[in-house]
């Protein structure tokens, strides 16, 4: 008699362990979104209401197949919440904003940055591993719900009584917790909360589109005659140069700014010897840590564009852009985006650029520097040789988006002799001579140092261009697009970026005398600070006619 009893007990242990594992899965996994958002493991010490609800629902369904479907949907629901929480935490860390599902296309750009930092194969492997993990979590949750439901059904009396007691206890504690000042289990609806927050942000984004639509339509310069546009810039070659991640921290940040400011001082002296003058101030960017195109569009349109959904609304409209106004006034318009590898219809149809330059059509034969496919110095040299060289053509207005200072700020290029740049082959060997991104990112202080070096290179490349281009009609508007991420800027950094107007013509700076900008390339702490969307209208007014 004793042997069968012992054997029965030994066979029961796997079943009991399976039940225990299933209960643990139901208790822990639905709470993961809350732990991710709060950053505290204490958020896992709760009772997830989602698990109670699915067990109650399964107990009411008598058919096996519908129970399997419901359990699978439960697993997918929790996994969706985990994914949304992960992405939201990443957005807050990198961009200082919450993720809006309408902006899902930005995830492809995030993958591109990761691939540039660690390589395409490792990045693809990470994505595949994440997909397998998500599928595994969904399957584990579905299995756990079905396993516990089966145990309840095997001993219907005690199982349903236990489930009813758990539900009643949860409700009772939820009611008593607020008056007692203890953690509220109702707050343990972490998965539901993560999805609910994403839905709320989506609704808010859709409502914001209505406000943006009114801002787009309210354009005092929309009906300006082309003869009144940029009358003070006739005959000038005007270049808007966005320097990636060139934020206020580059000029004021501890451990970063010393080298940048020293380079700017030397640059001011060198450019002054060449006859250049400059004035500088601050602009507040709509974005932080990334999504540079939001800043570009904000400057161009005079509309505050702080999300992908707003961006899509604006570029789908007929809002007058700086480049469109220059095109209407007779300038040749050029976009130079060395990070692009595909056709960009927005540049042609919305911004009205006549020439679109990118990584595929500028003849670069050198190595790639992480995310930066083409070093800034080559971008400047190609632009000088192919867009400024022909004096018989109308003047050019260009937007150049420089990327050598794009995260992960490694490996870094080095400046070479202007006359030897050629097709870029001279840069061969430089990526191997620099420290790779995976080593740089092992230590935050090293990341900060390499960020500073990348800004020094970007500014040095611009100075190289200005020194070697003898064009008395050149006007360069150089500015940052956004601050670098918190690993460099800090957790509570602002969003100000430097902006400078550089020229040899005193009349250009006389036109902006009322702006009160700081002489030179380094805005002072007390220099004017404008929102970036204010620039377009003030630029129109300073160099043309007011509407």
N, C-alpha and C positions, 0 to 999 in steps of 0.2 A: 504493500500500500504506500510505503514512504517513497519508493523510487518514482512511481508515476507523478506523485505530488511534487517532488524535487524537479523532475523534468518539466512539469507544467510551469513551475515558477521560473525556470531558466528560459523557457520559451516566451514567457510573458514579459521578460525584461526588455527585449528589443521593442515591443509594442509600447511599453511605458516610456522608454527613451524617445521613441518617435513622437508620442504625445507631448512629452516635455519640450522637445525641440520645436514642435508645431506651435505650442503656447508661447515659447520664447520668440519665435519669428513674429507672431501676431502682436506681441507686446512691444517689440523693439522697432521693427522696420517702419511701421507707419509713423513713428516719432522722429525718424531721421530728418525729414525736412525742417522740423522745429529746431533740432540740434544744430543743423547747418546754419540756419538764419540767426540763432542766438549765439552760436559759437561756444555753447556750454554743453557738456555731457549730462548735466543735471536735467536737461530737457528730456532725456531718455527715461527718467524716473517718474513716469506718468502712466495712466491707463488710456490707451488710444480708443477714442469713441468709434473710429472707423471699424476696428476689429469687432467691437460689441455689435455694431449694426449689421455687419455681414453675417455674423453667427446667428443673430435673430432672424434675418431674412432667410438664411439657409434652413433654419429650423421650421420655417413656415411653408417651404416648398417641398411637396411630396415626390417630385419627379427627379431622377438622377441627372439627366442631361441638362435641364435648366440650372441645376445646382452647379454643375461644372462650368457652364457659361458665366454664371454670376460670380463664381470664385475667380475665374480668369479676368473678368472685368474689374474685380476688386484689386487684383494684382497689378493690372495695367494702370488703374487709377492712382495707386500709391507710387508706382514707378514714375508716372507723369509728374506727380508732386515732387519726388526726389530730384528729377531732372530740372524742373523749373526752379527749385531751391538752389541747386548747384549753379545753374546759369546766373541766377539773380545774385548769389554771393560773388561770383566771378565778375559780374558787371559792377557791383559796388566796389570791389577791390581795385579793378582796373580803370573804370570810367567814373566812379563816384555817383552812379545813377542806378535805378532799379531797371530790371529787364522788362520790356513790354513785348509780348508775343508778336505784335505787329512788326517788330524789328528783327524777326528771325533771320532775315538775310544777312545780318551782320555776323552771324555765327560762322559763315564762310570766310569772312575776313579774319576772324579770330583764329580759325584753323590755319589760314595762310601765315599769320604771324608766328604761330607755334611751329609750323613746318619750316619756316625760315630759321628759327632758333635752333631746332634739334634735328632737322632733316625731314624730308617727306616720308621716308619709310618708317622711322620711329613715330612720327605724328599719326600716320595711318594706322600703325599698330595700336597706338593709344586709343584711337577712335573705335577700332574693332574690339579692343578689350573692354572699353566702356559699354559698347553695344551688347557684348556677351554678358557682362555683369548685370546690365539692366534686364536682359531677358531672363537671367538666372534668378534675380530678385522677384520678378513677376511670377515666375514659375513656383518659387519657394512660397510666396504668399498664397497663391491659389492652392497649392498642396496643403499648406498649413490649415487654411480655412476648411478644406474638405476633410482633412484628418480629424480635426477637433469636432466637426459636425458629425462625422461617422461615430466618434466616441460617444457623443451625446445621444445619438440614435440607438446605440447598442444598449445603453442603460437609460432609457427614456426618462424614467422617473427622477433619478438622481441627477442626470445630465441636465434636464430642463430646469430642475430646481436650482442647480449651481449657476446656470446661465441667468435665471431670473434674479438670483441673489446678487450676482455680479452687477447686473444692470441696475437693480435697486440701490445697491451700495454706491455705484458711480453717480446716480442721480442725487442721492442724499448728500454725498460729499461735495458735489458740484454746487448744491444749494447752500451748504454750510460754510464752504471755503471762503467766500468773500468776506462775510462778517468776522470770521476767525483770523483772517489775514494769512492764510496758508495757500500753497500752490493749488490752483484750480484745475481739476482734471478736465474741465470743459475746454481749457486752453490746450489740452492735449490733442485736439483735432488738428494736428499739425499738417497732415496731408490735405485735408479739406481747406485749411487756412492758406496753404501755399497756392493751391489752384484758385481759391477765391480771390486772393490778392492779385494774381496774374489777370484774372477776369476783370477785376476792378480797375487795374492799370490800363487794360485794353479799352474799357469803356471811357475812361478819362482821356485816353489818347484820341479816341474817335470824337469826343466832345471838343478837344483842343483843335481838331481840324477845322471846326466851324469858326473858331476865333482866328485861326491862321488864314482861312479863306477871306475874312474881312480885312485882315492886314494886307493880304496880297492885292486886294482890290483898291485899297486906300493908298494909292501911289501918286503923289503930286507931280512926279516927273514923267509919268506914263505918256503924256501927250506933248512932251517937249519937242519942238522943232529941231531937227538935226543940226541946223545952222547955229543953234544956241548951246550945243553940247561941247564942252571942253575947248572953248575958244582960247583959253590961256595956255593950252597945251598943243596948239597946232604946230605940226612939224616935229613933235617930240616922240621919241621911242620910249614907251611907258611899259615898265616891267613890274608886275606884282609877283614877288618871290616869297612863297610860303616856306619857312624853314621848319621842318618837322620837329615837334616837341620843344620848340624854343620858347620856354616859359619864363616867368618871373624868377623862378628858382635858379635859373642859369646865371642871373646877375646878382642875386641876393642870397643864394643858398650856401650854407656852410659846407665846406669840402668840395664845392662845385664851382663857385663863382670866381675864385681867385684867378684861375687860368683863363676863364672867359673874359673877365674884365681886363686882364693884362693884354689879351689879344685885341680887344676892342680899342684899348688905348693906342696900341701900336698901329692898328688899322686906321684910326682917326688921323694919326700923324702922317701915315703913308698916303692916305687919300687926300689930305689937305695939300700935300706936296704936289699931287696930281691935279689940283684945282677943284676938288669936290668939297661940297658943303652938305650938312645934314642936320635934321631935327628929328627928335624922338619923343614918344609918349607911350602910354599903355592902352591896350584894348582888353576888354573882358570877353573871353571866348565862351561860346555856348556849350563847349564840350571839354572833356578832361581825360587825359590818359590815352586817347585814341579817337576814332571816328572823325578823322581830319576833314572829310568832305563836308561835314556839318558846318565847320568854321568857314571853309571856302565859300559855301553857298550863302552863309550869313553875311559875309563881307560883300559878296557880289550883289545880293538882292536887297539888303537893308531890312530883311525879315529875320527875326530871332528863330533859328532852326536848331533845336536841341534834341531832336529824336529822328529816327529813320522815317517814322510815319509822317512827321511834319515835312521832312525833306522830300518825300515822295509827293506830297501835296503841292509843294512849291514848284518843283521841277516839272510837274505836270501842268503848270499854269503858263500864262504869258507875261509874268512879272519881268520888268525891265532889269537887266543885269548890267554891271559895269562893262563887261565884254560886249554885250549886245549894243550898248550905247556907243562904245568906241567903234564898233562895226558900222552902225548907222551914220556915224560922223566921218567915215572914210578911212579909218585905220585898218590895216591888215591885222587880224586877230589870230593868236596862236596859243594853243594849250600844250604844255609840255609836262607830261605825267610819266616819269620813267618807271614807275611801279606797275603801270597798266600793261597788260598783254593781250587784251581783247578790245573789240570795237566798243566805242563809248558814244552811243547815240545822244545821250543827254548833253554832251559837250557840243555836238553839232546843232541839235534841234532847240535846246533851251538856252545854253550859254552863247550860241551863235559864233563859235570859234570856226574860223575858216580853215585852219590847219591844226590837225590833231597829231601831236608827236607822242610816242610811247616807246616801250622797250623793244618793239618789233621793227621800228622804222628809222632809228637814228644811227645805225651802222656801228653799234658798239660791239667790239670783239674781245673785250677783257673779261676778267673773272667776276663772279657774283659775290657781293659782300652781305651775306645773310639775307634779310628782307630786302635790302637795297640792291636791286639788280644792277644798277649803274651808279658809280660814284658821282657826287655832285659836281666835281670839277669837270668831268667829261660832259655833263649836261650843260653847264655854262659854255664850254668851248664849242660844242656842236651848235648851240643856239647862236653864239656870236658869229660863227663861220657861215651858217646857213640862213639865218633870219635877219641879221643886222648888216651883212656884208654888202648887199646890193643897194647902193644909194639912189638908184633910179626908181625904186619902188616907193609906194606910199609908206608912211611911218608904221611901225608895228606896235601893237598892244599885246602883251603876253602875260599869261599866268603860268609860272613855273613852280611845280610842287616838288621841292627838294627832299630826298628821302634818306640821305646818309646818316641822319641823326634819328632815324626811326628805331623804336625798340626792336630787338634786344640790345642795340648799341654795340654789337660785336658780331663778326670781326670788323675792324675799322680800316678804311683806306688812309693813305698818306698823300700829301700834296706832291705833285711832280712839276717839272718845268712846263710852262704853258705851251711852249713851242714843240714839246715832245709828246703831247697827249695823243695825237694821231687817232687811230681807231680804238684806243683803249688797251691795246696789248701791253703797254708799258706798266699797267697795273698788275700784271701777272706776278704771282708769288706773294703779293701783299696780304691776301686773306690768310695764308698759312703763317705769315710772320706775326700776325696779330693773335691775341688770345681768343679762343672760340667762345661762343655764347654760353655753352654749358659750364665752362669753367668760371666765366665772369659772374654768372648768376648763383654761384655757391656762396657768395658773401655780399650782403647789401652795400657795404662800403665800396667794394670793387665795382658794383653796378653803378653807383653814383659817380665814381671816378670816370668810368667809361662813358657815361652819359655826358659829363663835362667835356671829355675829349672829343666826343662826336659833335657837340655844338661848336667847339673850337675848329674842327675840320670844316664843318658846314660854313661857318663865317669866313674861314681862310679861303675856301673855294670861291666865295662871293668876292672877296677882296682881290683874288687872282684875276677874276673876270674884269672887275672895275679897273685894275691897273693896266690890263692888256688891251682894253677896248678904248680906242681914242674916238669917243663920240660926244661932242659937246651938247647934243640934243637928247642925251640919255637921262631918263628919270626912273629910279628904282625905288619901289615901295617894298621894303623888306620887313617881314613880320613873322611871328610864330603863329602856329595854328592852335596850340593848346599846351597846357602844362604837361610834363611827364607824369606817369603814374605815381601812386603813393610811396613806392619803394625809393623814389628820388625826392618827390615834392613833400612827402609827409601826409599824414592822415587828414589834416584839416587845412590843406593848402587852398589858396584862392585860385582863380582861373584867369589871372591877368597874364598877358603876353606882351613883349616889346614890339613896337612898330617904329620904323625909321623911314624917312623920305630922303633919298640921296640924289644929288644932282650937281651939275656945274653951273647952272643958271640961277642966279640970285632971284630972278623974277618968280621962279617957281615957289621958293620959300616965302617970298613977299606975299604971295597969294594966300598963304596959310598963316600969316602973322597973327591973326585974331585967335588962332587955335591955342596959342600960349605953350607950344611944345618946347622941349629942352634942346638947346644946341648940341650937336654931336650925336653919337650912336648909342649913348647910354642914358635912358630916361632916369631921372632922379626919383627918389621915393615919393616926392610930392608932385611929380609931373601929372598932367591931366590923365584921367582914366575914363574912357568911354566904353559903353557896350559896343561890341563889334558890329551890331546891326545899325549903329548910328553913323558909321563911317561913310557908307555909300552916299547918303544925301548931303553930308557935309563936303564930300569930295566933289560931287556934282556942283554944289553952290560955289565952292572956292574957285573952280576952274572953268565954270560956265555961267549960265544965267539962272537965277532963281525962277521957279515956276510962278 
